[in-house]
């Protein structure tokens, strides 16, 4: 079951990688398990989502 255990550093890398590509099923499961047990990583995940949303809005911004 060690294959499913991830450190916060590994999970942060997976969260960033998830922005660019689909993760394999085993990595998605490990990510879900870690996020359910960790208090810090879900905060980092929300920060990434906030940045992604802000960048999408910025790309569509026009001064009219």
PDB file of N, CA, C and O in Angstrom:
ATOM      1  N   UNK A   1       0.828  -1.208   0.000  1.00  0.00           N
ATOM      2  CA  UNK A   1       0.000   0.000   0.000  1.00  0.00           C
ATOM      3  C   UNK A   1       0.864   1.259   0.000  1.00  0.00           C
ATOM      4  O   UNK A   1       0.330   2.368  -0.042  1.00  0.00           O
ATOM      5  N   UNK A   2       2.181   1.108   0.046  1.00  0.00           N
ATOM      6  CA  UNK A   2       3.074   2.269   0.012  1.00  0.00           C
ATOM      7  C   UNK A   2       2.931   3.072  -1.266  1.00  0.00           C
ATOM      8  O   UNK A   2       3.175   4.278  -1.278  1.00  0.00           O
ATOM      9  N   UNK A   3       2.533   2.403  -2.346  1.00  0.00           N
ATOM     10  CA  UNK A   3       2.421   3.097  -3.621  1.00  0.00           C
ATOM     11  C   UNK A   3       1.356   4.198  -3.555  1.00  0.00           C
ATOM     12  O   UNK A   3       1.415   5.161  -4.320  1.00  0.00           O
ATOM     13  N   UNK A   4       0.397   4.062  -2.658  1.00  0.00           N
ATOM     14  CA  UNK A   4      -0.677   5.044  -2.536  1.00  0.00           C
ATOM     15  C   UNK A   4      -0.308   6.202  -1.607  1.00  0.00           C
ATOM     16  O   UNK A   4      -0.980   7.233  -1.622  1.00  0.00           O
ATOM     17  N   UNK A   5       0.728   6.056  -0.815  1.00  0.00           N
ATOM     18  CA  UNK A   5       1.110   7.111   0.128  1.00  0.00           C
ATOM     19  C   UNK A   5       1.976   8.143  -0.570  1.00  0.00           C
ATOM     20  O   UNK A   5       2.935   7.794  -1.258  1.00  0.00           O
ATOM     21  N   UNK A   6       1.642   9.402  -0.395  1.00  0.00           N
ATOM     22  CA  UNK A   6       2.390  10.492  -1.007  1.00  0.00           C
ATOM     23  C   UNK A   6       2.702  11.533   0.056  1.00  0.00           C
ATOM     24  O   UNK A   6       1.918  11.749   0.979  1.00  0.00           O
ATOM     25  N   UNK A   7       3.849  12.171  -0.084  1.00  0.00           N
ATOM     26  CA  UNK A   7       4.195  13.278   0.807  1.00  0.00           C
ATOM     27  C   UNK A   7       3.499  14.539   0.294  1.00  0.00           C
ATOM     28  O   UNK A   7       2.994  14.567  -0.828  1.00  0.00           O
ATOM     29  N   UNK A   8       3.479  15.563   1.116  1.00  0.00           N
ATOM     30  CA  UNK A   8       2.893  16.840   0.693  1.00  0.00           C
ATOM     31  C   UNK A   8       3.640  17.406  -0.517  1.00  0.00           C
ATOM     32  O   UNK A   8       3.029  17.990  -1.411  1.00  0.00           O
ATOM     33  N   UNK A   9       4.944  17.232  -0.539  1.00  0.00           N
ATOM     34  CA  UNK A   9       5.736  17.715  -1.668  1.00  0.00           C
ATOM     35  C   UNK A   9       5.340  16.988  -2.956  1.00  0.00           C
ATOM     36  O   UNK A   9       5.207  17.615  -4.007  1.00  0.00           O
ATOM     37  N   UNK A  10       5.154  15.677  -2.874  1.00  0.00           N
ATOM     38  CA  UNK A  10       4.733  14.904  -4.044  1.00  0.00           C
ATOM     39  C   UNK A  10       3.326  15.299  -4.494  1.00  0.00           C
ATOM     40  O   UNK A  10       3.056  15.400  -5.690  1.00  0.00           O
ATOM     41  N   UNK A  11       2.443  15.518  -3.537  1.00  0.00           N
ATOM     42  CA  UNK A  11       1.076  15.915  -3.855  1.00  0.00           C
ATOM     43  C   UNK A  11       1.051  17.301  -4.493  1.00  0.00           C
ATOM     44  O   UNK A  11       0.286  17.535  -5.429  1.00  0.00           O
ATOM     45  N   UNK A  12       1.864  18.206  -4.008  1.00  0.00           N
ATOM     46  CA  UNK A  12       1.933  19.538  -4.627  1.00  0.00           C
ATOM     47  C   UNK A  12       2.358  19.421  -6.088  1.00  0.00           C
ATOM     48  O   UNK A  12       1.810  20.104  -6.954  1.00  0.00           O
ATOM     49  N   UNK A  13       3.328  18.561  -6.358  1.00  0.00           N
ATOM     50  CA  UNK A  13       3.769  18.349  -7.740  1.00  0.00           C
ATOM     51  C   UNK A  13       2.653  17.743  -8.584  1.00  0.00           C
ATOM     52  O   UNK A  13       2.492  18.113  -9.747  1.00  0.00           O
ATOM     53  N   UNK A  14       1.884  16.824  -8.020  1.00  0.00           N
ATOM     54  CA  UNK A  14       0.767  16.227  -8.745  1.00  0.00           C
ATOM     55  C   UNK A  14      -0.328  17.249  -9.028  1.00  0.00           C
ATOM     56  O   UNK A  14      -0.922  17.250 -10.105  1.00  0.00           O
ATOM     57  N   UNK A  15      -0.589  18.114  -8.061  1.00  0.00           N
ATOM     58  CA  UNK A  15      -1.611  19.139  -8.260  1.00  0.00           C
ATOM     59  C   UNK A  15      -1.223  20.086  -9.395  1.00  0.00           C
ATOM     60  O   UNK A  15      -2.065  20.481 -10.200  1.00  0.00           O
ATOM     61  N   UNK A  16       0.040  20.440  -9.448  1.00  0.00           N
ATOM     62  CA  UNK A  16       0.515  21.315 -10.527  1.00  0.00           C
ATOM     63  C   UNK A  16       0.480  20.561 -11.855  1.00  0.00           C
ATOM     64  O   UNK A  16       0.052  21.114 -12.868  1.00  0.00           O
ATOM     65  N   UNK A  17       0.922  19.315 -11.860  1.00  0.00           N
ATOM     66  CA  UNK A  17       0.927  18.511 -13.089  1.00  0.00           C
ATOM     67  C   UNK A  17      -0.484  18.307 -13.617  1.00  0.00           C
ATOM     68  O   UNK A  17      -0.695  18.254 -14.829  1.00  0.00           O
ATOM     69  N   UNK A  18      -1.443  18.195 -12.720  1.00  0.00           N
ATOM     70  CA  UNK A  18      -2.840  17.985 -13.108  1.00  0.00           C
ATOM     71  C   UNK A  18      -3.381  19.150 -13.933  1.00  0.00           C
ATOM     72  O   UNK A  18      -4.327  18.986 -14.703  1.00  0.00           O
ATOM     73  N   UNK A  19      -2.781  20.316 -13.770  1.00  0.00           N
ATOM     74  CA  UNK A  19      -3.192  21.477 -14.564  1.00  0.00           C
ATOM     75  C   UNK A  19      -2.836  21.298 -16.037  1.00  0.00           C
ATOM     76  O   UNK A  19      -3.500  21.863 -16.906  1.00  0.00           O
ATOM     77  N   UNK A  20      -1.793  20.518 -16.326  1.00  0.00           N
ATOM     78  CA  UNK A  20      -1.288  20.381 -17.691  1.00  0.00           C
ATOM     79  C   UNK A  20      -1.648  19.062 -18.371  1.00  0.00           C
ATOM     80  O   UNK A  20      -1.664  18.979 -19.599  1.00  0.00           O
ATOM     81  N   UNK A  21      -1.931  18.047 -17.589  1.00  0.00           N
ATOM     82  CA  UNK A  21      -2.171  16.732 -18.193  1.00  0.00           C
ATOM     83  C   UNK A  21      -3.082  15.904 -17.298  1.00  0.00           C
ATOM     84  O   UNK A  21      -3.250  16.190 -16.113  1.00  0.00           O
ATOM     85  N   UNK A  22      -3.666  14.868 -17.898  1.00  0.00           N
ATOM     86  CA  UNK A  22      -4.461  13.921 -17.119  1.00  0.00           C
ATOM     87  C   UNK A  22      -3.524  13.012 -16.335  1.00  0.00           C
ATOM     88  O   UNK A  22      -2.513  12.539 -16.854  1.00  0.00           O
ATOM     89  N   UNK A  23      -3.874  12.781 -15.093  1.00  0.00           N
ATOM     90  CA  UNK A  23      -3.070  11.894 -14.255  1.00  0.00           C
ATOM     91  C   UNK A  23      -3.552  10.460 -14.413  1.00  0.00           C
ATOM     92  O   UNK A  23      -4.739  10.223 -14.640  1.00  0.00           O
ATOM     93  N   UNK A  24      -2.639   9.506 -14.296  1.00  0.00           N
ATOM     94  CA  UNK A  24      -3.056   8.091 -14.296  1.00  0.00           C
ATOM     95  C   UNK A  24      -3.966   7.813 -13.095  1.00  0.00           C
ATOM     96  O   UNK A  24      -3.918   8.522 -12.090  1.00  0.00           O
ATOM     97  N   UNK A  25      -4.778   6.792 -13.214  1.00  0.00           N
ATOM     98  CA  UNK A  25      -5.757   6.457 -12.170  1.00  0.00           C
ATOM     99  C   UNK A  25      -5.107   6.279 -10.801  1.00  0.00           C
ATOM    100  O   UNK A  25      -5.657   6.740  -9.801  1.00  0.00           O
ATOM    101  N   UNK A  26      -3.963   5.630 -10.735  1.00  0.00           N
ATOM    102  CA  UNK A  26      -3.301   5.388  -9.447  1.00  0.00           C
ATOM    103  C   UNK A  26      -2.881   6.710  -8.795  1.00  0.00           C
ATOM    104  O   UNK A  26      -2.956   6.855  -7.575  1.00  0.00           O
ATOM    105  N   UNK A  27      -2.445   7.659  -9.603  1.00  0.00           N
ATOM    106  CA  UNK A  27      -2.055   8.967  -9.071  1.00  0.00           C
ATOM    107  C   UNK A  27      -3.283   9.760  -8.613  1.00  0.00           C
ATOM    108  O   UNK A  27      -3.230  10.448  -7.594  1.00  0.00           O
ATOM    109  N   UNK A  28      -4.376   9.668  -9.355  1.00  0.00           N
ATOM    110  CA  UNK A  28      -5.608  10.354  -8.944  1.00  0.00           C
ATOM    111  C   UNK A  28      -6.109   9.802  -7.609  1.00  0.00           C
ATOM    112  O   UNK A  28      -6.563  10.555  -6.748  1.00  0.00           O
ATOM    113  N   UNK A  29      -6.021   8.492  -7.448  1.00  0.00           N
ATOM    114  CA  UNK A  29      -6.465   7.866  -6.193  1.00  0.00           C
ATOM    115  C   UNK A  29      -5.556   8.285  -5.038  1.00  0.00           C
ATOM    116  O   UNK A  29      -6.042   8.631  -3.961  1.00  0.00           O
ATOM    117  N   UNK A  30      -4.253   8.257  -5.252  1.00  0.00           N
ATOM    118  CA  UNK A  30      -3.307   8.679  -4.216  1.00  0.00           C
ATOM    119  C   UNK A  30      -3.552  10.138  -3.840  1.00  0.00           C
ATOM    120  O   UNK A  30      -3.476  10.503  -2.667  1.00  0.00           O
ATOM    121  N   UNK A  31      -3.841  10.959  -4.827  1.00  0.00           N
ATOM    122  CA  UNK A  31      -4.121  12.375  -4.591  1.00  0.00           C
ATOM    123  C   UNK A  31      -5.371  12.533  -3.731  1.00  0.00           C
ATOM    124  O   UNK A  31      -5.366  13.288  -2.759  1.00  0.00           O
ATOM    125  N   UNK A  32      -6.433  11.830  -4.083  1.00  0.00           N
ATOM    126  CA  UNK A  32      -7.675  11.910  -3.308  1.00  0.00           C
ATOM    127  C   UNK A  32      -7.479  11.454  -1.867  1.00  0.00           C
ATOM    128  O   UNK A  32      -7.977  12.085  -0.935  1.00  0.00           O
ATOM    129  N   UNK A  33      -6.750  10.355  -1.694  1.00  0.00           N
ATOM    130  CA  UNK A  33      -6.508   9.849  -0.339  1.00  0.00           C
ATOM    131  C   UNK A  33      -5.718  10.858   0.495  1.00  0.00           C
ATOM    132  O   UNK A  33      -6.045  11.100   1.656  1.00  0.00           O
ATOM    133  N   UNK A  34      -4.687  11.437  -0.095  1.00  0.00           N
ATOM    134  CA  UNK A  34      -3.871  12.407   0.634  1.00  0.00           C
ATOM    135  C   UNK A  34      -4.684  13.652   0.974  1.00  0.00           C
ATOM    136  O   UNK A  34      -4.630  14.148   2.099  1.00  0.00           O
ATOM    137  N   UNK A  35      -5.441  14.158  -0.008  1.00  0.00           N
ATOM    138  CA  UNK A  35      -6.226  15.370   0.226  1.00  0.00           C
ATOM    139  C   UNK A  35      -7.276  15.159   1.321  1.00  0.00           C
ATOM    140  O   UNK A  35      -7.618  16.098   2.040  1.00  0.00           O
ATOM    141  N   UNK A  36      -7.785  13.938   1.448  1.00  0.00           N
ATOM    142  CA  UNK A  36      -8.767  13.643   2.491  1.00  0.00           C
ATOM    143  C   UNK A  36      -8.138  13.626   3.887  1.00  0.00           C
ATOM    144  O   UNK A  36      -8.815  13.884   4.882  1.00  0.00           O
ATOM    145  N   UNK A  37      -6.839  13.320   3.952  1.00  0.00           N
ATOM    146  CA  UNK A  37      -6.183  13.171   5.251  1.00  0.00           C
ATOM    147  C   UNK A  37      -5.350  14.385   5.665  1.00  0.00           C
ATOM    148  O   UNK A  37      -5.020  14.534   6.841  1.00  0.00           O
ATOM    149  N   UNK A  38      -5.015  15.239   4.723  1.00  0.00           N
ATOM    150  CA  UNK A  38      -4.095  16.359   4.985  1.00  0.00           C
ATOM    151  C   UNK A  38      -4.877  17.656   5.181  1.00  0.00           C
ATOM    152  O   UNK A  38      -5.938  17.847   4.587  1.00  0.00           O
ATOM    153  N   UNK A  39      -4.351  18.531   6.006  1.00  0.00           N
ATOM    154  CA  UNK A  39      -5.016  19.834   6.191  1.00  0.00           C
ATOM    155  C   UNK A  39      -4.417  20.924   5.302  1.00  0.00           C
ATOM    156  O   UNK A  39      -5.116  21.866   4.930  1.00  0.00           O
ATOM    157  N   UNK A  40      -3.146  20.809   4.962  1.00  0.00           N
ATOM    158  CA  UNK A  40      -2.479  21.866   4.195  1.00  0.00           C
ATOM    159  C   UNK A  40      -2.690  21.737   2.684  1.00  0.00           C
ATOM    160  O   UNK A  40      -2.883  22.746   2.006  1.00  0.00           O
ATOM    161  N   UNK A  41      -2.658  20.545   2.158  1.00  0.00           N
ATOM    162  CA  UNK A  41      -2.710  20.362   0.706  1.00  0.00           C
ATOM    163  C   UNK A  41      -4.024  20.816   0.065  1.00  0.00           C
ATOM    164  O   UNK A  41      -3.991  21.354  -1.042  1.00  0.00           O
ATOM    165  N   UNK A  42      -5.181  20.623   0.712  1.00  0.00           N
ATOM    166  CA  UNK A  42      -6.400  21.163   0.113  1.00  0.00           C
ATOM    167  C   UNK A  42      -6.377  22.700   0.002  1.00  0.00           C
ATOM    168  O   UNK A  42      -6.976  23.272  -0.909  1.00  0.00           O
ATOM    169  N   UNK A  43      -5.692  23.346   0.923  1.00  0.00           N
ATOM    170  CA  UNK A  43      -5.548  24.803   0.837  1.00  0.00           C
ATOM    171  C   UNK A  43      -4.716  25.166  -0.384  1.00  0.00           C
ATOM    172  O   UNK A  43      -5.058  26.093  -1.118  1.00  0.00           O
ATOM    173  N   UNK A  44      -3.629  24.441  -0.602  1.00  0.00           N
ATOM    174  CA  UNK A  44      -2.797  24.666  -1.780  1.00  0.00           C
ATOM    175  C   UNK A  44      -3.598  24.402  -3.055  1.00  0.00           C
ATOM    176  O   UNK A  44      -3.467  25.137  -4.033  1.00  0.00           O
ATOM    177  N   UNK A  45      -4.420  23.361  -3.046  1.00  0.00           N
ATOM    178  CA  UNK A  45      -5.259  23.054  -4.207  1.00  0.00           C
ATOM    179  C   UNK A  45      -6.204  24.218  -4.511  1.00  0.00           C
ATOM    180  O   UNK A  45      -6.367  24.594  -5.672  1.00  0.00           O
ATOM    181  N   UNK A  46      -6.822  24.787  -3.484  1.00  0.00           N
ATOM    182  CA  UNK A  46      -7.719  25.939  -3.688  1.00  0.00           C
ATOM    183  C   UNK A  46      -6.947  27.143  -4.210  1.00  0.00           C
ATOM    184  O   UNK A  46      -7.461  27.885  -5.047  1.00  0.00           O
ATOM    185  N   UNK A  47      -5.722  27.350  -3.731  1.00  0.00           N
ATOM    186  CA  UNK A  47      -4.898  28.445  -4.233  1.00  0.00           C
ATOM    187  C   UNK A  47      -4.595  28.268  -5.722  1.00  0.00           C
ATOM    188  O   UNK A  47      -4.643  29.234  -6.484  1.00  0.00           O
ATOM    189  N   UNK A  48      -4.286  27.051  -6.133  1.00  0.00           N
ATOM    190  CA  UNK A  48      -4.039  26.782  -7.554  1.00  0.00           C
ATOM    191  C   UNK A  48      -5.288  27.069  -8.383  1.00  0.00           C
ATOM    192  O   UNK A  48      -5.202  27.674  -9.452  1.00  0.00           O
ATOM    193  N   UNK A  49      -6.432  26.642  -7.896  1.00  0.00           N
ATOM    194  CA  UNK A  49      -7.681  26.888  -8.624  1.00  0.00           C
ATOM    195  C   UNK A  49      -7.982  28.376  -8.719  1.00  0.00           C
ATOM    196  O   UNK A  49      -8.455  28.850  -9.752  1.00  0.00           O
ATOM    197  N   UNK A  50      -7.712  29.109  -7.655  1.00  0.00           N
ATOM    198  CA  UNK A  50      -7.911  30.561  -7.674  1.00  0.00           C
ATOM    199  C   UNK A  50      -7.002  31.213  -8.707  1.00  0.00           C
ATOM    200  O   UNK A  50      -7.437  32.085  -9.459  1.00  0.00           O
ATOM    201  N   UNK A  51      -5.744  30.793  -8.744  1.00  0.00           N
ATOM    202  CA  UNK A  51      -4.806  31.350  -9.732  1.00  0.00           C
ATOM    203  C   UNK A  51      -5.241  31.003 -11.154  1.00  0.00           C
ATOM    204  O   UNK A  51      -5.185  31.852 -12.044  1.00  0.00           O
ATOM    205  N   UNK A  52      -5.674  29.757 -11.373  1.00  0.00           N
ATOM    206  CA  UNK A  52      -6.118  29.355 -12.709  1.00  0.00           C
ATOM    207  C   UNK A  52      -7.317  30.190 -13.150  1.00  0.00           C
ATOM    208  O   UNK A  52      -7.360  30.664 -14.285  1.00  0.00           O
ATOM    209  N   UNK A  53      -8.294  30.374 -12.254  1.00  0.00           N
ATOM    210  CA  UNK A  53      -9.474  31.169 -12.580  1.00  0.00           C
ATOM    211  C   UNK A  53      -9.115  32.623 -12.850  1.00  0.00           C
ATOM    212  O   UNK A  53      -9.661  33.237 -13.767  1.00  0.00           O
ATOM    213  N   UNK A  54      -8.203  33.178 -12.060  1.00  0.00           N
ATOM    214  CA  UNK A  54      -7.786  34.567 -12.268  1.00  0.00           C
ATOM    215  C   UNK A  54      -7.087  34.723 -13.615  1.00  0.00           C
ATOM    216  O   UNK A  54      -7.316  35.706 -14.320  1.00  0.00           O
ATOM    217  N   UNK A  55      -6.243  33.771 -13.976  1.00  0.00           N
ATOM    218  CA  UNK A  55      -5.558  33.847 -15.268  1.00  0.00           C
ATOM    219  C   UNK A  55      -6.529  33.709 -16.428  1.00  0.00           C
ATOM    220  O   UNK A  55      -6.362  34.373 -17.450  1.00  0.00           O
ATOM    221  N   UNK A  56      -7.539  32.860 -16.290  1.00  0.00           N
ATOM    222  CA  UNK A  56      -8.540  32.729 -17.346  1.00  0.00           C
ATOM    223  C   UNK A  56      -9.309  34.034 -17.522  1.00  0.00           C
ATOM    224  O   UNK A  56      -9.583  34.451 -18.647  1.00  0.00           O
ATOM    225  N   UNK A  57      -9.652  34.670 -16.420  1.00  0.00           N
ATOM    226  CA  UNK A  57     -10.339  35.965 -16.508  1.00  0.00           C
ATOM    227  C   UNK A  57      -9.430  37.020 -17.128  1.00  0.00           C
ATOM    228  O   UNK A  57      -9.879  37.828 -17.940  1.00  0.00           O
ATOM    229  N   UNK A  58      -8.166  37.013 -16.751  1.00  0.00           N
ATOM    230  CA  UNK A  58      -7.222  37.985 -17.274  1.00  0.00           C
ATOM    231  C   UNK A  58      -7.055  37.827 -18.785  1.00  0.00           C
ATOM    232  O   UNK A  58      -7.003  38.816 -19.516  1.00  0.00           O
ATOM    233  N   UNK A  59      -6.970  36.578 -19.247  1.00  0.00           N
ATOM    234  CA  UNK A  59      -6.827  36.322 -20.689  1.00  0.00           C
ATOM    235  C   UNK A  59      -8.016  36.878 -21.469  1.00  0.00           C
ATOM    236  O   UNK A  59      -7.857  37.348 -22.596  1.00  0.00           O
ATOM    237  N   UNK A  60      -9.192  36.824 -20.877  1.00  0.00           N
ATOM    238  CA  UNK A  60     -10.399  37.308 -21.552  1.00  0.00           C
ATOM    239  C   UNK A  60     -10.702  38.763 -21.304  1.00  0.00           C
ATOM    240  O   UNK A  60     -11.705  39.282 -21.795  1.00  0.00           O
ATOM    241  N   UNK A  61      -9.846  39.437 -20.543  1.00  0.00           N
ATOM    242  CA  UNK A  61     -10.088  40.829 -20.190  1.00  0.00           C
ATOM    243  C   UNK A  61      -9.842  41.764 -21.366  1.00  0.00           C
ATOM    244  O   UNK A  61      -8.828  41.657 -22.056  1.00  0.00           O
ATOM    245  N   UNK A  62     -10.770  42.673 -21.585  1.00  0.00           N
ATOM    246  CA  UNK A  62     -10.584  43.734 -22.575  1.00  0.00           C
ATOM    247  C   UNK A  62     -11.026  45.043 -21.936  1.00  0.00           C
ATOM    248  O   UNK A  62     -11.956  45.073 -21.130  1.00  0.00           O
ATOM    249  N   UNK A  63     -10.359  46.104 -22.299  1.00  0.00           N
ATOM    250  CA  UNK A  63     -10.692  47.422 -21.747  1.00  0.00           C
ATOM    251  C   UNK A  63     -11.655  48.118 -22.700  1.00  0.00           C
ATOM    252  O   UNK A  63     -11.248  48.771 -23.661  1.00  0.00           O
ATOM    253  N   UNK A  64     -12.932  47.961 -22.409  1.00  0.00           N
ATOM    254  CA  UNK A  64     -13.954  48.591 -23.263  1.00  0.00           C
ATOM    255  C   UNK A  64     -14.827  49.512 -22.471  1.00  0.00           C
ATOM    256  O   UNK A  64     -15.739  50.126 -23.025  1.00  0.00           O
TER     257      UNK A  64
END
